[in-house]
């Protein structure tokens, strides 16, 4: 969520709280009550969009990270067994192709990591019959291929999530703007009605309307509050 939108959302919550606390004051004023209802509805929609915005990337990224871990762990077992075999049979070329640490396997872009593991699988498959004494069986190669395929399938998933997140961000921006308009053009303009009849509500409302920069110093205002 953008910083400016987050600051305004905090202000919306403050205004909502003040209005809830003084509902008996404005409930009979239909235009004001309608505006409050719209603000509350928009707050709910913004919360829904924030949930999508936050959950999408985290969910996909977590899934990809878990699948990467499984793939790399299986690949490392295969590489170490292949390296030991290469040393025993004096195959320097195979030894070089199997010479990977865990950090080596994790290095680079996601697509590179997947292809690196696939390359080790390919080399191991060519000597699988010789790997049995080192604890590697054909089933282990099958398990690694399954893990590689599962990982490759989700490599682009976060990019898809970014698109979804972008849509949620656009929706948030639009809703924040709409809610600000309701406050600026309708509720603020009707507040003089309560200046004398409900002075506590009047003062608390405009106090709540101050937009505080949550990322700055305490009390720093993003924009000046509306004039009571």
Secondary structure, DSSP 8 states (H G I E B T S, - for coil): --HHHHHHHHHHHHHHHHHHHTHHHHTT-HHHHHHHHHHHHHHHHHHHHHHHHHHHHHHHHHHHHHHHHHHHHHHHHHHHHHHHHHHHHT-HHHHHHT---HHHHH-S-HHHHHHHHHHHHHHHHHTHHHHGGGT--HHHHHHHHHHHHHHHHHTTHHHHHHHHHHHHHHHHHHHHHHHHHHIIIIIHHHGGGGTTTTHHHHHHHHHHT-EE-TTSSTT-EEE-----
